Amino acid sequence: MEPFSLARPRTVPEALALLSATARPKGGGIDLLDLAKGGHPSPAMLVDVRRLQPGLPPLGVAVSSAGPGEVTVRVNSFATLADLAASADLGKRAPALAEAAAAAATPAIRNVATLAGNLLQRPRCVYFRDLFFDCRKRGGATCPAMEGEHSEGAVFGNGKCCAVHPSNLAVALLALDATVVILRDSGKPDEVEVASRRAAEFFVPPEEDPLREARLGPKDLVESVVFTPRPVSAYVEIDQKQSFDWASASAAVALVLEDGKVASARVALGHVAPVPLLSEGAAQALAGRAPDEAAAAAAADAAVKGATPLRDNAHKVAHLRACVRRAVLAAAARGR
């Protein structure tokens, strides 16, 4: 691992001024250190952004009125996964996100890893992590996983790269129709520019740019995620070994119910493509129907339509179908 310096700025403008292509923000630092220990090029400086004041919302979850009859949930990007899993507010207003946080990794990692870090972690594909291989996501010409070990690779969007996006929380945020709030250096002393991107537009597919996974510049900092409460929601994943291993497939579902039927739905699919996906087909299969077993099965079938499994990962299609079905039924149970 290459040596690096550690900066601990006190304010957001100070932190943004330090960030560059060779100076990266650090929350929990789990993935940054994993990559550095694996021999990947490491930043010359890590900028600790966990205790910046003022500028970031209080640690955890904040609920505020956006207007008459409107409520907005804002989650600090440097809240730990353990914070999110344990939050009563989040469990009530967006259970899919709390469940996604609770499903990630181990208790020790959840106590350190942050929301921002979970969203921005790099692929876990062994061919990306091992520098011996010529990987397209490191600037190489090929995707060696295509002909190699790809049993947990992508079954959608796998034409150029079959690494899957590893984030649990990204799947839930996509179903919740969340907005990612980004802080950016304005170029003026002590001034910060605030930008935002919908979660559906935040992630970058390899066809567009194989070298990155998120639309975030070197001097950008994720401040928070914001969304309207969606209490009728759920997150379900199937893990490789039903332990703390990476998910084989996952799904998050958010429903709006009127008179016992689905007025609108968002169905997000995870760990099956290079970016988290929103399934319009699954949402349409639920529209106007009671969210019962038959509707859940129809949504599951629609969600896997168009999958292109590789030689050794067709099992992930079955896993995804099961995740969508279970997530629909779990969300529906919260709407009764």
MARKE-381289 format. One record per residue (C-alpha): x, y, z. Coordinates in nm, 3 decimals. Example, Ala and Ser with C-alpha at 12.3 -4.5 7.8 and 13.67 -1.06 7.14 Angstrom:
BEGIN
@xx=1.230	yy=-0.450	zz=0.780;
@xx=1.367	yy=-0.106	zz=0.714;
end
This chain:
BEGIN
@xx=0.000	yy=0.000	zz=0.000;
@xx=0.134	yy=0.341	zz=-0.095;
@xx=0.175	yy=0.605	zz=0.180;
@xx=-0.083	yy=0.883	zz=0.202;
@xx=-0.154	yy=1.185	zz=0.419;
@xx=-0.473	yy=1.242	zz=0.615;
@xx=-0.643	yy=1.582	zz=0.639;
@xx=-0.917	yy=1.665	zz=0.889;
@xx=-1.078	yy=1.992	zz=0.775;
@xx=-1.338	yy=2.153	zz=0.999;
@xx=-1.568	yy=2.311	zz=0.742;
@xx=-1.720	yy=2.210	zz=0.410;
@xx=-1.539	yy=2.485	zz=0.210;
@xx=-1.207	yy=2.374	zz=0.360;
@xx=-1.277	yy=2.013	zz=0.263;
@xx=-1.385	yy=2.098	zz=-0.090;
@xx=-1.076	yy=2.311	zz=-0.142;
@xx=-0.858	yy=2.010	zz=-0.055;
@xx=-1.032	yy=1.763	zz=-0.286;
@xx=-0.874	yy=1.682	zz=-0.622;
@xx=-0.800	yy=1.388	zz=-0.849;
@xx=-0.533	yy=1.281	zz=-0.596;
@xx=-0.714	yy=1.381	zz=-0.276;
@xx=-1.028	yy=1.182	zz=-0.204;
@xx=-1.296	yy=1.221	zz=0.066;
@xx=-1.304	yy=0.955	zz=0.335;
@xx=-1.603	yy=0.857	zz=0.544;
@xx=-1.561	yy=0.509	zz=0.688;
@xx=-1.284	yy=0.439	zz=0.436;
@xx=-1.371	yy=0.071	zz=0.400;
@xx=-1.347	yy=0.043	zz=0.021;
@xx=-1.073	yy=0.304	zz=-0.019;
@xx=-0.844	yy=0.106	zz=0.209;
@xx=-0.943	yy=-0.227	zz=0.054;
@xx=-0.839	yy=-0.099	zz=-0.289;
@xx=-0.516	yy=0.054	zz=-0.160;
@xx=-0.419	yy=-0.268	zz=0.017;
@xx=-0.485	yy=-0.454	zz=-0.308;
@xx=-0.228	yy=-0.242	zz=-0.490;
@xx=-0.466	yy=-0.012	zz=-0.675;
@xx=-0.342	yy=0.347	zz=-0.722;
@xx=-0.426	yy=0.523	zz=-0.398;
@xx=-0.489	yy=0.893	zz=-0.332;
@xx=-0.197	yy=1.096	zz=-0.208;
@xx=-0.432	yy=1.244	zz=0.052;
@xx=-0.749	yy=1.128	zz=0.224;
@xx=-0.980	yy=1.406	zz=0.343;
@xx=-1.176	yy=1.300	zz=0.651;
@xx=-1.525	yy=1.446	zz=0.605;
@xx=-1.714	yy=1.281	zz=0.890;
@xx=-1.714	yy=1.576	zz=1.128;
@xx=-1.755	yy=1.876	zz=0.900;
@xx=-1.944	yy=2.172	zz=1.045;
@xx=-2.135	yy=2.361	zz=0.934;
@xx=-2.282	yy=2.233	zz=0.611;
@xx=-2.384	yy=1.875	zz=0.666;
@xx=-2.714	yy=1.790	zz=0.834;
@xx=-2.703	yy=1.636	zz=1.181;
@xx=-2.582	yy=1.278	zz=1.179;
@xx=-2.859	yy=1.040	zz=1.086;
@xx=-3.210	yy=1.105	zz=0.960;
@xx=-3.393	yy=1.440	zz=0.959;
@xx=-3.764	yy=1.478	zz=0.883;
@xx=-3.889	yy=1.823	zz=0.784;
@xx=-4.195	yy=1.989	zz=0.631;
@xx=-4.137	yy=2.088	zz=0.269;
@xx=-4.471	yy=2.272	zz=0.257;
@xx=-4.832	yy=2.237	zz=0.368;
@xx=-4.901	yy=1.868	zz=0.399;
@xx=-4.558	yy=1.774	zz=0.263;
@xx=-4.284	yy=1.595	zz=0.451;
@xx=-3.929	yy=1.532	zz=0.330;
@xx=-3.678	yy=1.284	zz=0.468;
@xx=-3.311	yy=1.384	zz=0.451;
@xx=-3.044	yy=1.130	zz=0.535;
@xx=-2.688	yy=1.243	zz=0.603;
@xx=-2.453	yy=1.073	zz=0.360;
@xx=-2.204	yy=1.005	zz=0.640;
@xx=-2.453	yy=0.834	zz=0.868;
@xx=-2.332	yy=0.479	zz=0.922;
@xx=-2.524	yy=0.179	zz=0.800;
@xx=-2.582	yy=0.087	zz=1.164;
@xx=-2.739	yy=0.431	zz=1.221;
@xx=-2.977	yy=0.376	zz=0.930;
@xx=-3.068	yy=0.021	zz=1.027;
@xx=-3.150	yy=0.130	zz=1.383;
@xx=-3.338	yy=0.451	zz=1.298;
@xx=-3.703	yy=0.440	zz=1.410;
@xx=-3.785	yy=0.733	zz=1.179;
@xx=-3.637	yy=0.557	zz=0.880;
@xx=-3.801	yy=0.228	zz=0.968;
@xx=-4.136	yy=0.405	zz=0.976;
@xx=-4.101	yy=0.633	zz=0.672;
@xx=-3.878	yy=0.430	zz=0.438;
@xx=-3.840	yy=0.072	zz=0.564;
@xx=-3.677	yy=-0.036	zz=0.235;
@xx=-3.372	yy=0.178	zz=0.311;
@xx=-3.347	yy=0.060	zz=0.673;
@xx=-3.369	yy=-0.300	zz=0.556;
@xx=-3.104	yy=-0.248	zz=0.289;
@xx=-2.868	yy=-0.102	zz=0.549;
@xx=-2.934	yy=-0.388	zz=0.791;
@xx=-2.858	yy=-0.645	zz=0.518;
@xx=-2.514	yy=-0.507	zz=0.433;
@xx=-2.189	yy=-0.669	zz=0.544;
@xx=-2.123	yy=-0.748	zz=0.911;
@xx=-2.206	yy=-0.558	zz=1.234;
@xx=-1.845	yy=-0.440	zz=1.260;
@xx=-1.849	yy=-0.294	zz=0.909;
@xx=-2.199	yy=-0.144	zz=0.948;
@xx=-2.074	yy=0.048	zz=1.250;
@xx=-1.811	yy=0.222	zz=1.033;
@xx=-1.930	yy=0.217	zz=0.671;
@xx=-2.136	yy=0.517	zz=0.556;
@xx=-2.425	yy=0.575	zz=0.318;
@xx=-2.198	yy=0.767	zz=0.077;
@xx=-1.933	yy=0.498	zz=0.089;
@xx=-2.188	yy=0.228	zz=0.018;
@xx=-2.316	yy=0.417	zz=-0.286;
@xx=-1.967	yy=0.494	zz=-0.420;
@xx=-1.785	yy=0.165	zz=-0.363;
@xx=-1.613	yy=0.017	zz=-0.667;
@xx=-1.705	yy=-0.320	zz=-0.821;
@xx=-1.623	yy=-0.632	zz=-0.622;
@xx=-1.545	yy=-0.836	zz=-0.935;
@xx=-1.224	yy=-1.032	zz=-0.880;
@xx=-1.098	yy=-0.936	zz=-1.227;
@xx=-1.125	yy=-0.568	zz=-1.137;
@xx=-0.974	yy=-0.611	zz=-0.792;
@xx=-0.681	yy=-0.830	zz=-0.906;
@xx=-0.429	yy=-0.616	zz=-1.095;
@xx=-0.302	yy=-0.920	zz=-1.286;
@xx=-0.600	yy=-0.907	zz=-1.522;
@xx=-0.661	yy=-0.669	zz=-1.811;
@xx=-0.995	yy=-0.527	zz=-1.693;
@xx=-1.199	yy=-0.276	zz=-1.891;
@xx=-1.293	yy=-0.090	zz=-1.571;
@xx=-0.923	yy=-0.019	zz=-1.512;
@xx=-0.867	yy=0.100	zz=-1.870;
@xx=-0.806	yy=-0.242	zz=-2.025;
@xx=-0.945	yy=-0.367	zz=-2.353;
@xx=-1.155	yy=-0.661	zz=-2.234;
@xx=-1.383	yy=-0.798	zz=-1.967;
@xx=-1.202	yy=-1.118	zz=-1.861;
@xx=-1.501	yy=-1.228	zz=-1.655;
@xx=-1.698	yy=-1.290	zz=-1.975;
@xx=-1.501	yy=-1.606	zz=-2.045;
@xx=-1.383	yy=-1.661	zz=-1.690;
@xx=-1.556	yy=-1.686	zz=-1.352;
@xx=-1.885	yy=-1.498	zz=-1.377;
@xx=-2.127	yy=-1.702	zz=-1.167;
@xx=-2.221	yy=-1.383	zz=-0.977;
@xx=-2.189	yy=-1.150	zz=-1.275;
@xx=-2.452	yy=-0.934	zz=-1.441;
@xx=-2.754	yy=-1.076	zz=-1.621;
@xx=-2.859	yy=-0.737	zz=-1.761;
@xx=-2.644	yy=-0.483	zz=-1.946;
@xx=-2.349	yy=-0.721	zz=-1.959;
@xx=-2.230	yy=-0.653	zz=-2.314;
@xx=-1.915	yy=-0.461	zz=-2.218;
@xx=-1.874	yy=-0.542	zz=-1.849;
@xx=-2.039	yy=-0.806	zz=-1.634;
@xx=-1.942	yy=-0.668	zz=-1.293;
@xx=-2.249	yy=-0.592	zz=-1.081;
@xx=-2.301	yy=-0.276	zz=-0.880;
@xx=-2.237	yy=-0.381	zz=-0.518;
@xx=-2.446	yy=-0.122	zz=-0.329;
@xx=-2.745	yy=-0.236	zz=-0.124;
@xx=-2.857	yy=0.117	zz=-0.046;
@xx=-2.856	yy=0.227	zz=-0.411;
@xx=-3.133	yy=-0.022	zz=-0.486;
@xx=-3.353	yy=0.108	zz=-0.206;
@xx=-3.288	yy=0.472	zz=-0.297;
@xx=-3.385	yy=0.404	zz=-0.656;
@xx=-3.716	yy=0.256	zz=-0.544;
@xx=-3.770	yy=0.553	zz=-0.310;
@xx=-3.710	yy=0.797	zz=-0.600;
@xx=-3.444	yy=0.970	zz=-0.392;
@xx=-3.236	yy=1.270	zz=-0.491;
@xx=-2.863	yy=1.278	zz=-0.420;
@xx=-2.754	yy=1.621	zz=-0.291;
@xx=-2.401	yy=1.715	zz=-0.396;
@xx=-2.175	yy=1.989	zz=-0.260;
@xx=-1.932	yy=2.143	zz=-0.506;
@xx=-1.648	yy=2.394	zz=-0.482;
@xx=-1.780	yy=2.720	zz=-0.630;
@xx=-1.431	yy=2.856	zz=-0.688;
@xx=-1.497	yy=3.143	zz=-0.447;
@xx=-1.367	yy=3.157	zz=-0.088;
@xx=-1.608	yy=3.009	zz=0.168;
@xx=-1.881	yy=2.958	zz=-0.092;
@xx=-2.029	yy=2.618	zz=-0.175;
@xx=-2.237	yy=2.526	zz=-0.477;
@xx=-2.523	yy=2.282	zz=-0.415;
@xx=-2.629	yy=2.048	zz=-0.694;
@xx=-2.850	yy=1.741	zz=-0.706;
@xx=-2.913	yy=1.433	zz=-0.915;
@xx=-3.199	yy=1.188	zz=-0.910;
@xx=-3.082	yy=0.844	zz=-0.800;
@xx=-3.197	yy=0.707	zz=-1.136;
@xx=-2.946	yy=0.938	zz=-1.310;
@xx=-2.662	yy=0.919	zz=-1.059;
@xx=-2.501	yy=0.594	zz=-1.174;
@xx=-2.293	yy=0.554	zz=-1.492;
@xx=-2.326	yy=0.240	zz=-1.708;
@xx=-2.007	yy=0.096	zz=-1.860;
@xx=-2.133	yy=0.169	zz=-2.212;
@xx=-2.106	yy=0.538	zz=-2.127;
@xx=-1.784	yy=0.527	zz=-1.926;
@xx=-1.633	yy=0.200	zz=-1.800;
@xx=-1.393	yy=0.379	zz=-1.565;
@xx=-1.648	yy=0.519	zz=-1.322;
@xx=-1.978	yy=0.422	zz=-1.162;
@xx=-2.117	yy=0.758	zz=-1.041;
@xx=-2.163	yy=1.107	zz=-1.185;
@xx=-1.939	yy=1.274	zz=-0.934;
@xx=-1.647	yy=1.506	zz=-1.005;
@xx=-1.314	yy=1.500	zz=-0.820;
@xx=-1.414	yy=1.808	zz=-0.616;
@xx=-1.770	yy=1.693	zz=-0.545;
@xx=-1.894	yy=1.571	zz=-0.209;
@xx=-2.217	yy=1.380	zz=-0.149;
@xx=-2.397	yy=1.565	zz=0.129;
@xx=-2.721	yy=1.372	zz=0.172;
@xx=-3.008	yy=1.192	zz=0.006;
@xx=-3.359	yy=1.336	zz=0.010;
@xx=-3.692	yy=1.171	zz=-0.064;
@xx=-4.063	yy=1.176	zz=0.012;
@xx=-4.160	yy=0.916	zz=0.275;
@xx=-4.260	yy=0.582	zz=0.128;
@xx=-4.376	yy=0.371	zz=0.421;
@xx=-4.522	yy=0.100	zz=0.194;
@xx=-4.181	yy=-0.023	zz=0.081;
@xx=-3.950	yy=-0.319	zz=0.133;
@xx=-3.604	yy=-0.448	zz=0.041;
@xx=-3.520	yy=-0.816	zz=-0.006;
@xx=-3.194	yy=-0.981	zz=-0.109;
@xx=-3.066	yy=-1.333	zz=-0.158;
@xx=-2.706	yy=-1.371	zz=-0.050;
@xx=-2.455	yy=-1.611	zz=-0.195;
@xx=-2.425	yy=-1.799	zz=0.133;
@xx=-2.714	yy=-1.640	zz=0.327;
@xx=-2.459	yy=-1.479	zz=0.556;
@xx=-2.270	yy=-1.152	zz=0.529;
@xx=-2.157	yy=-1.226	zz=0.174;
@xx=-2.244	yy=-1.013	zz=-0.128;
@xx=-2.598	yy=-1.041	zz=-0.256;
@xx=-2.665	yy=-1.262	zz=-0.557;
@xx=-2.974	yy=-1.053	zz=-0.635;
@xx=-3.186	yy=-0.792	zz=-0.462;
@xx=-3.502	yy=-0.591	zz=-0.512;
@xx=-3.664	yy=-0.290	zz=-0.351;
@xx=-4.031	yy=-0.206	zz=-0.399;
@xx=-4.223	yy=0.110	zz=-0.307;
@xx=-4.601	yy=0.116	zz=-0.352;
@xx=-4.874	yy=0.378	zz=-0.335;
@xx=-5.202	yy=0.204	zz=-0.253;
@xx=-5.551	yy=0.343	zz=-0.306;
@xx=-5.860	yy=0.142	zz=-0.209;
@xx=-5.648	yy=-0.169	zz=-0.176;
@xx=-5.498	yy=-0.145	zz=-0.524;
@xx=-5.163	yy=-0.024	zz=-0.657;
@xx=-5.195	yy=0.336	zz=-0.776;
@xx=-4.824	yy=0.354	zz=-0.855;
@xx=-4.516	yy=0.141	zz=-0.798;
@xx=-4.140	yy=0.160	zz=-0.824;
@xx=-3.947	yy=-0.166	zz=-0.850;
@xx=-3.566	yy=-0.148	zz=-0.835;
@xx=-3.332	yy=-0.438	zz=-0.914;
@xx=-2.987	yy=-0.479	zz=-0.762;
@xx=-2.674	yy=-0.692	zz=-0.797;
@xx=-2.779	yy=-0.807	zz=-1.145;
@xx=-2.634	yy=-0.530	zz=-1.365;
@xx=-2.342	yy=-0.285	zz=-1.369;
@xx=-2.581	yy=-0.022	zz=-1.229;
@xx=-2.899	yy=-0.058	zz=-1.023;
@xx=-3.202	yy=-0.081	zz=-1.250;
@xx=-3.559	yy=0.045	zz=-1.235;
@xx=-3.804	yy=-0.208	zz=-1.379;
@xx=-4.086	yy=-0.030	zz=-1.560;
@xx=-4.227	yy=-0.367	zz=-1.665;
@xx=-4.263	yy=-0.484	zz=-1.307;
@xx=-4.427	yy=-0.156	zz=-1.207;
@xx=-4.675	yy=-0.185	zz=-1.494;
@xx=-4.757	yy=-0.543	zz=-1.395;
@xx=-4.865	yy=-0.414	zz=-1.051;
@xx=-5.057	yy=-0.105	zz=-1.163;
@xx=-5.427	yy=-0.114	zz=-1.082;
@xx=-5.411	yy=-0.452	zz=-0.912;
@xx=-5.439	yy=-0.568	zz=-0.555;
@xx=-5.080	yy=-0.647	zz=-0.448;
@xx=-5.151	yy=-1.014	zz=-0.386;
@xx=-4.960	yy=-1.330	zz=-0.468;
@xx=-5.072	yy=-1.328	zz=-0.833;
@xx=-4.971	yy=-0.966	zz=-0.885;
@xx=-4.637	yy=-1.025	zz=-0.713;
@xx=-4.566	yy=-1.322	zz=-0.940;
@xx=-4.658	yy=-1.115	zz=-1.248;
@xx=-4.423	yy=-0.837	zz=-1.136;
@xx=-4.145	yy=-1.090	zz=-1.077;
@xx=-4.188	yy=-1.237	zz=-1.424;
@xx=-4.187	yy=-0.891	zz=-1.581;
@xx=-3.874	yy=-0.792	zz=-1.386;
@xx=-3.662	yy=-1.071	zz=-1.535;
@xx=-3.786	yy=-1.025	zz=-1.890;
@xx=-3.498	yy=-0.938	zz=-2.121;
@xx=-3.229	yy=-1.088	zz=-1.896;
@xx=-2.922	yy=-1.216	zz=-2.082;
@xx=-2.751	yy=-1.455	zz=-1.841;
@xx=-2.402	yy=-1.574	zz=-1.921;
@xx=-2.276	yy=-1.931	zz=-1.927;
@xx=-2.273	yy=-1.982	zz=-1.549;
@xx=-2.510	yy=-1.732	zz=-1.389;
@xx=-2.863	yy=-1.823	zz=-1.499;
@xx=-2.942	yy=-1.896	zz=-1.132;
@xx=-2.939	yy=-1.521	zz=-1.069;
@xx=-3.252	yy=-1.482	zz=-1.281;
@xx=-3.438	yy=-1.717	zz=-1.046;
@xx=-3.295	yy=-1.534	zz=-0.746;
@xx=-3.409	yy=-1.198	zz=-0.883;
@xx=-3.758	yy=-1.330	zz=-0.954;
@xx=-3.783	yy=-1.449	zz=-0.593;
@xx=-3.656	yy=-1.116	zz=-0.456;
@xx=-3.912	yy=-0.911	zz=-0.651;
@xx=-4.199	yy=-1.137	zz=-0.549;
@xx=-4.103	yy=-1.130	zz=-0.180;
@xx=-4.042	yy=-0.753	zz=-0.183;
@xx=-4.384	yy=-0.684	zz=-0.336;
@xx=-4.559	yy=-0.896	zz=-0.075;
@xx=-4.354	yy=-0.749	zz=0.212;
@xx=-4.433	yy=-0.393	zz=0.100;
@xx=-4.802	yy=-0.477	zz=0.053;
@xx=-4.820	yy=-0.613	zz=0.407;
@xx=-4.714	yy=-0.272	zz=0.536;
@xx=-5.002	yy=-0.109	zz=0.349;
@xx=-5.274	yy=-0.308	zz=0.518;
end
